[in-house]
Amino acid sequence: MADPFFEDLPRKKPQTHEIGQDLSAISVDELGERIALLKSEIERLEAERAKKDKAKSAAANIFKS
């Protein structure tokens, strides 16, 4: 049986952002949180790319000899 008070419970905020999703129902504060989340994720991705570029460059230097 469904909980009659379910609609009164606070909804969980999604932990992720889906690219291209409808943003019309998202508050200004939530948009700010998502922007911060995405900026943090971009920094993480750039750090990983730099790490892999460094490893790739080191490997290329080994095989140049």
N, C-alpha and C positions, 0 to 999 in steps of 0.2 A: 504494500500500500504506500502511496506517495505521502511524503511528509507535508502536512498542511502549512507548516511554517517555512518551508524551503525557500519560497520567494522572498521572505524577509531576511534571510541570511546574506551577509555580504558576499559578493562574488569575488573569486580569486582573480587577481590580475595575471594576465599571461606573462610568462617569464621570457618569452621570445617575441620577436617581431617577424611577421611574414611579409616578404617583399611584395608590394602591390596590393596589400590588403586595404579594405575600406577604412579610412581614418575618421569618418564623420562622427562616430560614436565615442571617440577617445577624447578625454578632457585635455586641456592645455597642460596640466601638471603631468599627466601620463605621457603626452607627447614629449615633454622635456625629459622624462625618465627614459623613454625609448631612444631619444637622441643621444643621451649620455651612454646608454647601453651599446648602441651601435658605434659610437666613437671609440669606446673601450674595445669593442670587438675589432674595429679597423686597426687600432694600435697593436692588438695581439696578432692579427694576421700579418701586418707589416713586419713585426719583429720576427715572426716565423719565416717569412719570405727572406728577410735579410740573413737569417741564420742559414737557410738552405742555399742562398746565393754564395755565401762565404764558403760553405762546404763544397759546393760545385766548383768554385774558383780554385780552391785548394786542390781538388782532384784533378782539375784541368792542368794545373801547374806541375803536378807529379808526372802526368803523362806527356807533357811537353818535352821533357828531357830526353 
